Amino acid sequence: MTEEVIEFCVDYVDELCPIGVPVSRHEGRLIGKGTLGRKSVNTIDHAMLSKAHLTVLQQSSLVAPYVEEHKQMVRSRSPLKSETCITNHHNDTFATWLQKEVMGNNGIHEQPAWLARGPANSILMYQGYDINGYTFYIRAQDNKSTNQNSSVRTDATDSSGQTNSYFGNIEEI
């Protein structure tokens, strides 16, 4: 009977914090949260921003049909051009074309519409960031601290199945 009473109390008093059990400082930060040195930076290199935007667009499976549609349109307008010229023209004009294509089209999926708008010119940067239960710092912050956590390693598998390890230091977050 005592056991049943304890079980009932544990379930009934859900919102109480147990005494003596510390709460993780990473609680609620599994999706990522900047913790130190927040600042907003406006990007000046528009060419780099456009290139990054194009890369994101071309990697999205929801945007893939539009990529093919645009390439076919470019080919039909310039049938005598080489494939390299067509690809270059596609890369230069695709993001703008996609934005016009999806603007005001209510039948389109929400994600391609958001992607077509492009990235913001303002970037949030941090010196420290919590994600997935880990705290990371940029190299400059590590130099001021006794906790060192700016070096990272990741394993990547190439198309032949070979796994390589890559090492580096976090310079910017």
Protein Blocks (a to p, Z undefined) as FASTA:
>chain_A
ZZmmmmmmmmmmmmpccehiacdfkgoplnopafehpacdddfblmlmmmmmmmmmmmpm
klmmmmmmmmmmmmmmmmmbcfklmmmmmmmmmmmmmmmmmgopakbcfklmmmmnopaf
bdcddfbdceehiacddfklmmmpmbdcfbccdddddfkopacddddddfbZZ
